[in-house]
Amino acid sequence: MVKKILLLAVLALALPMAAFANSSIDIGNKGGTLSGGSGGFTLTGSTLHNVGDIVGSNLGSLTFTTGAFTTGNAQQGGMLAAGGSFVITGNGTSGVPNGVIFSGSFTGPVTWTLVTTATGTHNYILSGAIAGSGAVGATVQLTVNTGKGFFGESVQLSSGNTNLTVPEPGTLSLLGTGLIGLAGVIRRKLSLS
């Protein structure tokens, strides 16, 4: 009987570890100024317009810096080094937390892609992986439109999307806690007998 209780306790401890699920939060931003050159990019003044299901005209801000170009350039596209900083801050309105929601940096190469449309306008897409406080994994994609010209020293941001993957305990962790409690009750009953 003691072996069964011990097995039950081990199972109760193992289940919560298997129960960790990931929750994904989409964060959208627009506006702000993207500036930079061979040394990398900086985004300032961009406002959050959605945090998950919460939508508003100004829910906070998003700022970042990137590493320098490792290949290519700001006009034709290329790759940027990992590093820099990436900060999402809520302003406490409409249920969005007040303060830093995410703080981290780019974890791998960041791509800066030039896309020329059929009408001859230029769109640039910045995308990369970020990691930091409160998120296991995250990706960011920002789009800027420079009309028929190429990227100069700065441009207004058209739109941005950041997808954060946040760990959260699953319901099996509650089951694991219950099994530990049940094992304690059974053990107590057996020791009183």
Residue pairs with C-beta under 8 A, 6 or more apart in sequence:
1 190
2 190
5 183
5 186
5 187
5 190
8 179
8 182
8 183
8 186
9 179
9 180
9 183
11 179
12 176
12 177
12 178
12 179
12 180
12 183
13 176
13 180
14 176
15 172
15 173
15 175
15 176
15 179
16 169
16 172
16 173
16 176
16 177
18 172
19 169
19 170
19 171
19 172
19 173
19 175
19 176
20 167
20 168
20 169
20 170
21 167
21 168
21 169
21 170
22 136
22 165
22 166
22 167
22 168
23 165
23 166
23 167
23 168
24 163
24 164
24 165
24 166
25 51
25 52
25 163
25 164
25 166
26 50
26 52
26 161
26 162
26 163
27 48
27 50
27 51
27 52
27 62
27 88
27 101
27 161
27 162
27 163
27 164
28 48
28 49
28 50
28 159
28 160
28 161
28 162
29 46
29 47
29 48
29 49
29 61
29 62
29 157
29 159
29 160
29 161
29 162
30 46
30 47
30 49
30 157
30 158
30 159
30 160
31 45
31 46
31 47
31 156
31 157
32 43
32 44
32 45
32 46
32 47
32 62
32 156
32 157
33 43
33 44
33 45
33 154
33 155
33 156
33 157
34 41
34 42
34 43
34 126
34 142
34 144
34 154
34 155
34 156
34 157
35 41
35 42
35 44
35 153
35 154
35 155
36 42
36 66
36 74
36 153
36 154
37 73
37 74
37 153
38 68
38 69
38 73
38 74
39 68
39 69
40 65
40 66
40 67
40 68
40 69
40 80
40 81
40 84
41 64
41 65
41 66
41 74
41 80
41 112
41 126
42 63
42 64
42 65
42 66
43 62
43 63
43 64
43 65
43 142
43 157
43 160
44 63
45 61
46 61
46 62
46 63
46 157
46 160
47 57
47 58
47 59
47 60
47 61
47 62
48 56
48 58
48 59
48 60
48 61
48 62
48 88
48 90
48 96
49 55
49 56
49 57
49 58
49 59
50 56
50 59
51 59
51 60
51 90
51 96
51 101
54 94
54 95
54 96
56 93
56 94
56 96
58 91
58 93
59 90
59 91
59 93
59 94
59 96
60 88
60 89
60 90
60 91
60 96
60 101
61 88
61 89
61 91
62 87
62 88
62 89
62 160
62 162
63 85
63 86
63 87
63 89
64 84
64 85
64 86
64 87
64 106
64 140
65 84
65 85
66 80
66 81
66 83
66 84
66 106
66 110
66 126
66 128
67 80
67 81
67 82
67 83
67 84
67 106
67 110
68 80
68 81
69 78
69 79
69 80
69 81
69 112
70 78
70 79
70 80
70 81
70 109
71 78
71 79
72 78
72 79
72 112
74 112
74 151
75 114
75 150
75 151
76 114
76 150
77 111
77 112
77 113
77 114
77 124
78 111
78 112
79 109
79 110
79 111
79 112
80 106
80 109
80 110
80 111
80 112
80 128
81 109
81 110
82 105
82 106
82 107
82 108
82 109
82 110
83 105
83 106
84 105
84 106
85 103
85 104
85 105
86 102
86 103
86 104
86 105
86 106
86 130
86 132
86 140
87 100
87 102
87 103
88 100
88 101
88 102
88 103
88 162
89 99
89 100
89 101
90 96
90 97
90 98
90 99
90 100
90 101
91 98
92 98
92 99
100 133
101 134
102 132
102 133
102 134
102 135
102 138
102 162
102 164
103 132
103 133
103 134
104 130
104 131
104 132
104 133
104 135
104 138
105 130
105 131
105 132
106 128
106 129
106 130
107 128
107 129
107 130
107 131
108 128
108 129
109 128
110 126
110 127
110 128
111 125
111 126
111 127
111 128
112 124
112 125
112 126
113 124
113 125
113 126
113 127
114 122
114 123
114 124
114 150
115 122
115 123
115 124
115 125
116 122
116 123
117 123
120 148
121 145
121 146
121 147
121 148
122 145
122 146
122 147
122 148
122 149
122 150
122 151
123 143
123 144
123 145
123 146
123 158
124 143
124 144
124 146
124 151
124 155
125 141
125 142
125 143
126 140
126 141
126 142
126 144
127 139
127 140
127 141
127 142
128 139
128 140
129 137
129 138
129 139
130 138
130 139
130 140
130 162
131 137
131 138
132 138
134 164
134 166
135 164
135 165
135 166
136 165
136 166
136 167
137 165
138 162
138 163
138 164
138 165
139 162
139 163
140 160
140 161
140 162
140 163
141 160
141 161
141 162
142 157
142 159
142 160
142 161
143 157
143 158
143 159
143 160
144 151
144 155
144 156
144 157
144 158
145 155
145 158
146 152
146 155
